[in-house]
Amino acid sequence: MANAREIQNRIKSIQDTMKITNAMYMMSSMKLRKAKKKLEDTEPYFIELQKIISEILLHFPDMRHMYFDNRAKDMQERVKKKGYVIITGDKGLAGAYNHNVMKEAQRLVDESSDYKLYIVGELGRSYFGRNGYNVDSAFCYSANNPSMHRARVIAEYLLKLYKEEELDEIDIVFTNMNSSISEEVVVKQLLPLKTHNFIKQELMDDMVSSKQKYDAETLEKADDWYLIYPSPRRVLEKVVYNYVTGFVYGALVEGSASEENARMLAMQSATENAQAMLKELSVEYNRVRQAAITQEITEVIGGAKALKKKKMKQRQER
């Protein structure tokens, strides 16, 4: 059994650790609220961008564009070189957040023959680089405090690689926070964009109800009255650039929010475990202290009895 001083030192150490976990919990809580506010402020703009893309594709269904899966047939059928954008954290102490992302990314990479990794976050970059994966060393961005500027720079870099045909498909792997206690690693195809995700029946119904009931032949010739300047292709290219930027920004913010939420839960769990340990150590300390006091009392009583016997013996000898 440990002595009282050892238990006191351990209690002090746990209390110091609790101060750190409580501070990290508060910081993660603040960062989580900040990330959610960022996403809420920018979400309406990118929803409108998606609607614009949907309307253009709906009115010009025969238009082929390199950013969509309806591009030229030879581009669709050739062997694809995939790029994976993986969003991890810059530091640990966030439960299984980083492990889950890297595990899913590793599964995707192991199924691909020709690929390249574009990793956001120091932990993911260090892990995949250390294990010999094909990582783009020029792609070096932090996951901390995501900003629109960083998302725009990343989007420009990825679009450049796609336009120059260095990559035929780009997927993004990040963590989506479904609720405060539920997170899910998701994989989304960033480029080429899927046409059927934009052309939806609801939009067709909205058009018909807002104007008048057009027949099928009129809708097929919708480009006769739906004018876009300077051209649908040029406008679509610009809007797609902003949409990809928004998608990257949303993924960065979702990843950051998920990381901070996971860190909050981990720090809360650590604090609760520390409190339980302190309770046990407090009981053990009191037990040891009581035993020490009992032993001291016993020794005092034993000494008093021995002294009394000695005095009685001296009296008898006189």
Secondary structure, DSSP 8 states (H G I E B T S, - for coil): ---HHHHHHHHHHHHHHHHHHHHHHHHHHHHHHHHHHHHHHHHHHHHHHHHHHHHHHHH-TT---TTBTTS-HHHHHS---EEEEEE--SS--STTHHHHHHHHHHHHHHT-SSEEEEEESHHHHHHHHHTT--B-TT--B--SS--HHHHHHHHHHHHHHHHTTS-SEEEEEEEEEEETTEEEEEEEEEESB-GGGTS-HHHHHHHHHHS----HHHHHTGGGT---SS-HHHHHHHHHHHHHHHHHHHHHHHHHHHHHHHHHHHHHHHHHHHHHHHHHHHHHHHHHHHHHHHHHHHHHHHHHHHHHHHHHHHHHH-
